[in-house]
Amino acid sequence: MEPSQLDIFADNRDTMLRNDVLRATEDRDSNRASAALESLRAEYPGDETIPALNVLANALARTDTTPLISNDAAEWVMRVYVDEVDPAARQVLPQAAAARWMAPLWRSLALRCTQLAYHAEHPNCHAAPFWLLAADPANAESAVKGIESWRRIPVPLGWMIEARHTLRGLDAVWPLLCELGWIAPARLDALLPRLGDRVLNKLRSAFDAEFEGEGGSADLAWFAAWALVDDNRLAPILGEAQTARAERPERTMRAILGVLHLERHGAHRELIDARKVLRELHAGLYAQYMKTR
């Protein structure tokens, strides 16, 4: 009796059926995805990908373009996407593919939220963060501009930094990074890794190693002042930062700007007094500054 041969197609039918669902899902074909999912469920009811694929198929089937007129409604949709749909996409798709698959959903949600004003009680229920998730920084920037006093509110200020960094690079956001560090250093701490900027990451590592602070995220209130001492060429850009709360970290950076200005103009008498002010504000940064003088 001849030995039985392995039937590759039969033994891999579960893979074939699973791929049918994935292809239909990636094509955003709701009807085809649902039909393929039913075939997979009928033949392989215990397949571990079925729950995630079911979530994605349902998300396609429930596509809605109705404008959202309440923050609670926006919160509910956002939570479904964040807690259910996005994790399901990342379970069955590679990370980059999952992000691309989610982008149209985030775009749709952004469009549905265009009538919602920013409220501190619902800080994420606004079009801007959904445009960022949809990889559309230009629309995110426009959405943030519609928020009154956005430059004084940590959450939309962070959104603007993300949008402009993507659109125009680091130089365009240095003043905003200063301001965010002054008013909400913990939010700056969370934002820096998301920006993925090589220069910022290098500066942050050096700052953590060298700055004489408490060792927590609150230290980042001093990040701009420290960066200015580290690289005086930042002076013109950092000088564009708007006044925030005029607390010690901000006053220290402005004192450094003043010292550098006096150096360039050879005002030696005034420079002595300005250096004394800097030393009183932060002895460690003053010592770091003096090492290069």
Salt bridges, closest charged atoms under 4 A:
ASP14 OD2 - ARG18 NH2 3.45
ASP20 OD1 - ARG23 NH2 2.71
ASP27 OD2 - ARG32 NH2 2.65
ASP29 OD2 - ARG32 NE 3.42
GLU38 OE2 - ARG41 NH1 2.42
GLU43 OE2 - ARG13 NH2 2.77
ASP47 OD2 - ARG18 NH2 2.59
ASP64 OD2 - ARG112 NH2 3.36
ASP72 OD1 - HIS122 NE2 3.74
GLU75 OE2 - ARG79 NH1 3.97
GLU75 OE1 - HIS122 ND1 3.75
ASP83 OD2 - ARG79 NE 2.97
ASP86 OD2 - ARG90 NE 2.88
ASP136 OD2 - ARG107 NH1 3.21
GLU141 OE2 - ARG164 NE 2.88
GLU141 OE2 - ARG168 NH2 2.39
GLU162 OE2 - ARG194 NH2 2.98
GLU179 OE1 - ARG151 NE 2.68
ASP189 OD1 - ARG204 NH2 2.95
ASP197 OD2 - HIS165 NE2 2.78
ASP208 OD1 - ARG204 NE 3.03
ASP231 OD1 - ARG233 NE 2.93
GLU250 OE2 - ARG254 NE 3.17
GLU263 OE2 - ARG275 NH2 3.27
GLU263 OE2 - ARG293 NE 2.65
